[in-house]
């Protein structure tokens, strides 16, 4: 269960980065 939570957290962070990165480039 812990690994699943860590995976979900990693996925969330990756999603946030993919959203923030284009905003920073502009």
C-alpha positions in Angstrom: 0.0 0.0 0.0 2.9 2.4 0.8 4.4 1.8 -2.7 1.0 2.6 -4.3 0.8 5.8 -2.4 4.3 6.8 -3.3 3.5 6.0 -7.0 0.4 8.1 -6.9 2.4 11.0 -5.3 5.1 10.7 -8.0 2.5 10.8 -10.7 0.9 13.9 -9.2 4.2 15.7 -9.0 5.1 14.7 -12.6 1.7 16.0 -13.8 2.2 19.3 -11.9 5.7 19.7 -13.5 4.3 19.0 -17.0 1.8 21.8 -16.4 4.2 24.3 -14.8 7.1 23.8 -17.3 5.2 25.3 -20.3 4.0 28.2 -18.2 7.6 29.0 -17.1 8.8 28.9 -20.7 6.4 31.5 -21.9 
